[in-house]
């Protein structure tokens, strides 16, 4: 009796590569494998804390958080901010914020811009960020002050990644900064970008990938979640 037709039963399947840092890398690998995808993980960076000082909190109305890393790596000083309601980019970030003692006032759908588009001015945000963060279109009367509480540190791909990158993979992109570094790593390893299909978690990331040029194709998922990104990857592997 033949095996049921599906991604996991094909004799040859395109590999799917995630290059995000831990702990997200393992989560993406596990979710992809549940879908029957041939997953490989090569962390292109690692995330760590930085020293930071509390600003004058009286001038802020809420906190804008675009990554769960802000909650994971900000440290003990974070407890001084729990009186500020959190406007979070998505469910994963909101989950980390609740675990840290925060109240979620607004949850984005489709990125941080969707949060800003729904708020009522005047509003002054304390925005928790890493060493790079997404530029946003700020409505009149809505302001922010960035506070860096973590950093994303690049690291090279291992030599073993080159072989998988030459198998016409689908590579998952979770950030624009990651896209720039990935392009440079492909060049360093002597991998032809034309062999690689990119699946981007959002139009800003896809736009950065297009700047780098030379890819087989660039696709964007419907919403910025791992579920949507892996569903797109599964379609690209058919």
N, C-alpha and C positions, 0 to 999 in steps of 0.2 A: 504494500500500500504506500502510495507516495505521501510525502509530508505536505501539510497545508501550505498553500501559496502565501507568502508574506515576506517581509524584509529579512527575518532571521533564517528563512529556508532557502534563500538564493545561494547558488554555488559561489558566485562572486558578488560582493557588495562593496560599494564605495565606503571607505572609512570616513568616520566623522571625528573631527579633532576639536577638543576644547582647550583653550590656552589661558583661561582665566586663573586667577590666584586661588589658593585655598582659603576658606573651606568650600567655596563655591565650586571649585573644580571637581571634587569628589561627588558633590550633589548632582552636578550636571552629568557626570559619568554614570551614576546610578540610574538617573531618570532616563537617559538615552538607552541604556542597556535593557531597561524595562520595556522599551518600545521595540526591542530587537535590533537595535543599531550596533554596528561594529565601532565601538568607541575607543578613542585614545586620548590621553590627557598629558599635556606638556605645559606646566605653569610657566608663563612668560614673565611673571613678576611675583613678588611677595608683598604683603601689606603689614605695616608695623606702626606703632604709636610715635608721636612726636611730643615734645614738651610744649605746653600751651598755658596761657594765663587767662583767668576769667576777665571778661570785659565788664563794663558798667551795665548790669542787666536791666536797670530801670528803663532804658530806652527801647526795649524790645517787646513786641506784642506776641510773637510766636517764634517757633524754630522751624527752619526749612531743612529737611534732611534728604539727600539724594542717594545715599548708600548705606547699607547695613554696616559697612566697615566703620562708619563714624561712631556707631554705638558699641561695636566690638572692641575698638582700640582707643577710645577717648580716655579711659581710666577713671579713677575715683572722683575727679573733679566734676564729672558728669552729673553727679547727684545734686550739685548746686543749681542745675538748670531745670530740674523736673517740674518746676512751677510753670514753665512755658509750654503751652500746647504745641504739639508736633504736627506739622504738615509734611507727610512722607510721600516719597516717590511711588511706593508700591507696597504690596503685602509683606514681602520679606523684611523690608526696612521697618515697617510698622510693627512687625512681630518682635524684632530686636529692641525697638523703642519701648514697647510695653514691658518686656522683660527687664528693662533698665529702670522702670518706674514711671514712664511718661504716659500722658494721655494723648491719644491720637484724635485730633480735631478734623483733619482732612486727609484723604487718601487719593493719590493721583491715579489716573488711568491713561497710560500712554506717555508717561514721563513727567518730569517736574513742570514743564510748561503748562500741562493740563491743570496743575494745582494753581498756578498763578492766574490762569485765565478764569478761574472760578471764584477768586477771593474778592472781597469788597474793601477798597481803600477808605481811609488811610491805613497802612499796615507797614510795620517795620520788622523785618526778619533778622534773626541771628541764624546765619546759614553755616552749618557744620560741613566742612569740606576736607578733601585731601590736597595733595600738592598740585593736582589738576582738577578742574571741574567744568561742567558744561555751562556755556554762556546762554543766558535766557533773555527773552523779550519781556521787560518789566513794565507792567501797566502803570499809568500815571498815578502817583500817590502811593505806590508800593516800592519800598526800598529794602536794601539788605546790607549786612556787614558780614563778610566771610570770616570764619574762624577755622583755621586748619588744625585738625585734631589727629590726623593720621597721614601716612604717606604710602604711595605705591612705588616700590623700588623694582626697576627692570632687572631681569636676569636672562641669560642666553638660553636658547633652546639647546637641548642635548643633541649630540651627533646622531643619536638613534632616531630623532624626529625626521631627519632628512629622508630616510627610506620611505616613511609613511607619507610624507609630503609629495613624493613622486608617484603615488598611487591614485592620482586624481581625486583627492579627498574633498569633503565639504568641511570648511573650517568655520567654527562659530565665533562671532565677534561680539563681545559684551561691552566694549568701550572704544571711543575714537583713539585714545592714546595707545591702547593695545594694538589697534590697526596699524598705526605708524611703526611701532616697534616690530610687529610681525612682518611687515614688508621688508624692513631692514634685515631681519633675521633670515628671511628667504634668500636675500641677496648674499648674505654672509655664507650660508650653507650651499650656495650654488644651485638653488631650486628654482625652476622656471615657474614664474607666477601664472603662466597660461595653463598650467596643470591644475590650478586650484580654484574651486568655487567657494565663494564667501556667503555666509548667512549672517546678516547683521541684525542686531536687536535694536532697530530703530533707524529712521531716515538720516539722522545726524551722523551716525556711525557709518552708514552706507555711503554718505557723501564724502567722508574722510577716506574711505576705501577707494572711491572713484578717483580721488586726487592722486593716490599712490599709483594707479594704473597698472595694466598688464594682466589682470586676472581673467580667468575663463568666463566668469559671470559673477554678478553681485545681486543678492536677493535680500529683501527686507521682510521680517515677520510682521504680522498684523498688530501685535501688541508687545510691549517690552517685558516679556516673562520667559522663563526657561521652557515652560510648557509650549508656548507658541514657537519659540526658536527651534526646539527639537522637532516639533510637528512639521515645520518648514524643512528641516534637514531630512526628515523621513521621506517627504515628497521628492526631494532632490536626489535621493538614493534609489528611487524606483527606476 
